[in-house]
Amino acid sequence: MPAATNRADLLAVAEKEYAKLDKVISGIPEDLANRAFEDGWSIRDVILHRSHWIELFFQWLEEGEAAEMPDHGVKWNQLKPYNAGLRERYADQSWPAARTRLADGHARLMAYLNTQDDAALYGGPMPGGTGWTTGRYAEAAGPSHYRSAAKFIRACLRAAKT
């Protein structure tokens, strides 16, 4: 799927992918959400991971040119151990708390996007970024992550039935 290139398309894809993900997770009980699946990741872990990356997007915006991507003291080639550390960081979060955190992150992302125009989102590289526009980073932190989470979760649900 090609990346959005304007605010209207970004808003549409964000709502569409979030709605799909929310539908997939809406009936998942806590015991299943906490069950380890692929590489030890649970559905809850994945939802918390996705909400964390929305928070990182806002951290990057707030830090501007001083932003350290993907996070303070972490390089892009260190994502695997970084993401594994997120599982430990959020280990005490319940399934309802994970869902609330994702919903709150999505609402914050949508509120932000609704205040921006095409020039702000796609007029040039995001300050502190690696060349992508702010809109492209927003899509990566939101809709693209929603899509991959939904795919992972559907696979978990299929595996749970076997």
C-alpha angles and dihedrals in degrees: 000000000000118000119257115261100192140039096253093054092044092052091048095049092045092054093042096050094042091051090051092049093045090051091051094051099037097093100034112122119224095250091057092042089056097046115112115241130161113015088350094296117141127204088251090053091053093049091049090047091053092048090049091056091053087054089050090054089057091045089055091049093049094047095046113178090002093059116130108212131242088002140320110302093359127112125205090249089059096061097113095060091036092055091045087054090055089062089057093043093055098034092116094055116108124224093254089049090050091052091047091049091053093046091049091048091050092049090050091049092050092047090052094047091049090059095051132079131213092267093054093046102037108013096098145329119317111255109259092013132117097253103293120119121251088252092055092050089048090052092049092049094045125019097022090051091046090054095050092044092053090050092050092046094049088053090050091051091050091049091049091057094054 
